[in-house]
Amino acid sequence: MSKNISVSDAVYEMLEREKGDRSFSEVIRDNLEKGGRIADVAGEGVLDADTYEEVKDEVGKLSEDAFEDVEEGS
């Protein structure tokens, strides 16, 4: 069974360079089996601290707005 996941273009390019003739699943699995974390593959730390806080705040606001829209639609 397979699952679809979304990754940023930057992460996709990193995985593409790493994979060679292997599948993306093999690249991720191999990293995890070596004691790595998914964040090591997915690019943890890609955002600097200020950008991280801005994104976090924006996601929070968008989540609140979406929840309000759902409540209003009920």
C-alpha positions in Angstrom: 0.0 0.0 0.0 1.3 3.5 -0.7 0.3 6.9 0.6 0.7 10.3 -1.0 2.5 13.1 0.9 3.3 16.7 0.0 6.7 18.2 0.4 8.1 21.6 -0.6 10.0 21.9 -3.8 13.2 22.3 -1.9 12.7 19.0 0.0 11.7 17.3 -3.2 14.9 18.4 -4.9 17.0 17.2 -1.9 15.3 13.8 -2.0 15.7 13.6 -5.8 19.5 14.2 -5.5 19.7 11.7 -2.6 17.7 8.9 -4.2 19.8 8.0 -7.3 18.1 4.7 -8.6 16.3 4.1 -5.3 12.7 5.1 -4.5 11.8 8.0 -2.3 10.4 5.5 0.2 13.8 3.7 0.3 15.7 7.0 0.9 13.4 7.9 3.8 13.4 4.4 5.3 17.2 4.1 5.0 17.6 7.4 6.8 15.2 6.4 9.6 16.8 3.0 10.0 20.1 4.7 10.6 18.7 6.4 13.6 17.7 9.6 11.7 14.5 11.4 12.2 12.0 12.3 9.5 13.0 15.9 10.1 16.5 15.1 9.0 15.0 14.1 5.6 12.3 16.7 5.4 14.5 19.7 6.2 13.9 20.7 9.8 15.5 24.1 10.4 14.9 25.3 6.9 13.3 28.5 8.2 15.2 31.0 10.3 13.7 31.8 13.7 12.0 35.1 12.6 10.4 33.5 9.6 9.4 30.4 11.6 7.5 32.7 14.1 5.9 34.6 11.2 4.7 31.4 9.6 3.6 29.9 12.9 1.5 33.1 13.6 0.0 33.1 10.1 -0.9 29.4 10.3 -2.5 30.0 13.6 -4.6 32.9 12.2 -5.6 30.9 9.2 -6.7 28.1 11.4 -8.8 30.4 13.6 -10.4 31.9 10.5 -11.2 28.5 9.1 -12.7 27.4 12.4 -14.9 30.6 12.5 -16.0 29.9 8.9 -17.1 26.4 9.9 -19.0 27.7 13.0 -20.8 30.3 10.9 -21.8 27.7 8.3 -23.4 25.5 10.9 
